[in-house]
Amino acid sequence: MEGLAGREAARGKVILPGVVTHSTNVVEDPELVADRIVRFAEAVGRENVVASTDCGLGGRVHPQIAWAKLDTLVKGAELATSQLWGQSRHGPSGIKGRGNRRIAGMAAVVAPLSLSW
């Protein structure tokens, strides 16, 4: 994250920061996930963040833990959306030209594909 601070090259680029990790079985708190998302959004613009895992979860953590991490990713993205946009928004993700904006939790889109053991 520190590498993005003050870099104009990052502004305007869509990024998928890993805000939950595969390297531990600890399930992150949604508030922590939201804080991470907000920090990235402040660096590159709120419309340019798609929250994600830092790596694939399949085969790295137990399936129940993986699903719990994906759940906390979605909850953290919802909290960050509320903080960054002033209210909870539902609808299309933060892709330009798609109407309502929200911080997309990548896991909500790819979870069934990424967790095939």
C-alpha positions as CSV (number, residue, x, y, z in Angstrom):
1,M,0.0,0.0,0.0
2,E,2.8,2.4,0.9
3,G,4.1,2.1,-2.6
4,L,0.9,3.7,-4.0
5,A,1.0,6.8,-1.8
6,G,1.7,9.9,-3.8
7,R,2.1,8.1,-7.1
8,E,0.2,9.8,-9.9
9,A,0.8,6.8,-12.1
10,A,-1.5,4.7,-9.9
11,R,-4.3,7.3,-9.9
12,G,-7.0,6.4,-12.5
13,K,-5.8,2.7,-12.7
14,V,-8.2,0.0,-11.6
15,I,-6.5,-2.2,-9.0
16,L,-7.4,-5.4,-7.3
17,P,-5.7,-5.2,-3.9
18,G,-5.4,-8.3,-1.8
19,V,-7.2,-7.3,1.3
20,V,-7.6,-10.8,2.8
21,T,-4.8,-13.3,2.8
22,H,-4.3,-16.9,2.0
23,S,-1.2,-17.2,4.2
24,T,-3.0,-17.7,7.5
25,N,-6.1,-19.5,8.7
26,V,-7.2,-16.4,10.6
27,V,-10.3,-14.9,9.2
28,E,-9.9,-11.1,9.0
29,D,-12.4,-8.8,10.6
30,P,-14.7,-7.0,8.2
31,E,-13.7,-3.7,9.8
32,L,-10.0,-4.4,9.0
33,V,-10.9,-5.4,5.5
34,A,-12.9,-2.1,5.1
35,D,-9.9,-0.1,6.4
36,R,-7.6,-1.7,3.9
37,I,-10.0,-1.0,1.0
38,V,-10.5,2.6,2.1
39,R,-6.7,3.2,2.3
40,F,-6.3,1.9,-1.3
41,A,-9.3,4.0,-2.5
42,E,-7.7,7.1,-1.0
43,A,-4.5,6.3,-2.9
44,V,-6.0,5.6,-6.4
45,G,-9.6,6.8,-6.2
46,R,-12.6,5.0,-4.9
47,E,-13.9,4.1,-8.3
48,N,-10.7,2.3,-9.1
49,V,-10.7,-0.4,-6.4
50,V,-12.0,-3.9,-6.7
51,A,-11.3,-5.7,-3.4
52,S,-9.8,-9.2,-3.8
53,T,-7.8,-11.9,-2.0
54,D,-4.0,-11.6,-2.1
55,C,-3.8,-15.0,-3.9
56,G,-6.1,-17.9,-4.7
57,L,-7.5,-19.7,-1.7
58,G,-8.2,-23.1,-3.2
59,G,-5.8,-25.7,-1.9
60,R,-4.1,-23.2,0.5
61,V,-6.7,-23.1,3.3
62,H,-9.5,-25.4,4.4
63,P,-12.7,-24.8,2.3
64,Q,-14.7,-23.6,5.3
65,I,-12.0,-21.0,6.1
66,A,-11.8,-19.9,2.5
67,W,-15.6,-19.3,2.4
68,A,-15.4,-17.4,5.7
69,K,-12.6,-15.2,4.2
70,L,-14.7,-14.6,1.1
71,D,-17.7,-13.7,3.3
72,T,-15.6,-11.2,5.3
73,L,-14.3,-9.8,2.0
74,V,-17.8,-9.0,0.9
75,K,-18.8,-7.6,4.3
76,G,-15.7,-5.4,4.3
77,A,-16.4,-4.2,0.8
78,E,-19.9,-3.3,1.9
79,L,-18.6,-1.3,4.9
80,A,-16.0,0.4,2.7
81,T,-18.6,1.3,0.1
82,S,-20.7,2.9,2.8
83,Q,-17.7,4.9,4.1
84,L,-16.5,6.0,0.7
85,W,-19.8,6.7,-1.1
86,G,-21.8,7.9,1.9
87,Q,-24.3,5.1,1.8
88,S,-24.6,1.5,0.9
89,R,-25.0,1.1,-2.8
90,H,-26.2,-2.0,-4.7
91,G,-25.9,-2.6,-8.3
92,P,-23.0,-2.8,-10.8
93,S,-19.5,-2.6,-9.4
94,G,-17.2,0.4,-9.8
95,I,-16.6,-0.1,-13.5
96,K,-16.7,3.3,-15.3
97,G,-19.9,4.0,-17.2
98,R,-22.0,1.4,-15.3
99,G,-24.3,3.6,-13.2
100,N,-24.2,3.2,-9.4
101,R,-20.8,2.6,-8.0
102,R,-19.8,0.3,-5.2
103,I,-16.5,-1.3,-4.1
104,A,-16.8,-4.7,-5.7
105,G,-15.7,-7.7,-3.7
106,M,-14.1,-9.8,-6.4
107,A,-14.9,-12.9,-4.3
108,A,-18.6,-12.3,-4.9
109,V,-18.0,-12.7,-8.6
110,V,-15.4,-15.5,-8.8
111,A,-15.9,-17.5,-5.6
112,P,-17.6,-20.5,-7.3
113,L,-14.7,-20.7,-9.8
114,S,-11.8,-20.2,-7.5
115,L,-12.7,-22.7,-4.9
116,S,-12.8,-25.9,-6.8
117,W,-10.5,-28.4,-5.0
